[in-house]
């Protein structure tokens, strides 16, 4: 249940935004509709959203986070502002 609340709190209230960076500069703002837990968990099951432990040689600060490709986020965007 903790995960369900976290997804709802992060993506399920007002939607989401992502700043897309191209050549080191913000080039677009992607705005998406709210995502439900059911949508999110299905994207995890298909591998489109994946867990990245962030552990690699030379990284002194390990971290863990969920990730998805820019292709996925752009496809879910309901508005793109450039």
C-alpha positions in Angstrom: 0.0 0.0 0.0 2.9 2.3 0.6 3.8 2.2 -3.1 0.2 2.9 -4.2 0.1 6.1 -2.0 3.5 7.2 -3.2 2.5 6.9 -6.9 -0.8 8.7 -6.2 0.9 11.5 -4.3 3.6 11.9 -7.0 1.7 11.4 -10.2 -2.0 11.1 -9.4 -3.0 14.5 -8.1 -2.5 17.1 -10.8 -0.5 15.2 -13.3 3.2 15.5 -14.0 5.7 17.6 -15.8 9.1 16.8 -17.3 11.7 19.3 -18.6 13.4 17.7 -21.6 17.1 18.6 -22.1 18.7 18.7 -25.5 22.4 19.6 -25.8 22.5 20.7 -22.2 19.7 23.2 -22.6 16.0 22.8 -21.6 14.2 22.5 -24.9 10.7 21.3 -24.1 8.3 21.0 -21.3 6.2 17.9 -21.3 2.9 17.9 -19.4 0.9 14.8 -18.7 -2.4 13.8 -17.1 -2.5 12.1 -13.7 -1.3 8.5 -13.7 -3.1 5.9 -11.5 -1.3 3.2 -9.6 -2.8 0.6 -12.0 -1.3 2.4 -15.0 2.0 2.8 -13.3 2.3 -0.9 -12.1 1.4 -2.1 -15.6 4.3 0.0 -17.0 6.5 -1.6 -14.4 5.3 -5.1 -15.4 6.1 -4.4 -19.1 9.5 -3.0 -18.2 8.8 0.5 -19.5 9.3 1.8 -16.0 12.2 0.1 -14.2 14.1 0.3 -10.9 17.6 1.7 -11.1 19.8 1.0 -8.1 22.3 3.6 -9.3 25.2 1.5 -8.1 28.2 1.8 -10.4 31.9 2.0 -10.0 33.0 5.5 -9.0 29.6 6.5 -7.5 30.2 7.3 -3.9 26.6 8.0 -3.2 24.4 5.1 -4.1 20.7 5.8 -4.7 17.6 4.0 -5.9 14.9 5.4 -8.1 12.3 4.4 -10.6 13.1 5.4 -14.2 11.5 5.5 -17.6 12.8 6.5 -21.0 12.2 9.9 -22.5 10.3 8.1 -25.3 7.8 6.8 -22.8 7.2 10.2 -21.1 6.9 12.0 -24.4 4.3 9.4 -25.5 2.3 10.0 -22.3 2.5 13.8 -22.6 -0.9 15.5 -23.3 0.9 18.8 -24.1 4.4 19.7 -25.2 5.6 23.3 -24.9 8.8 24.2 -26.8 
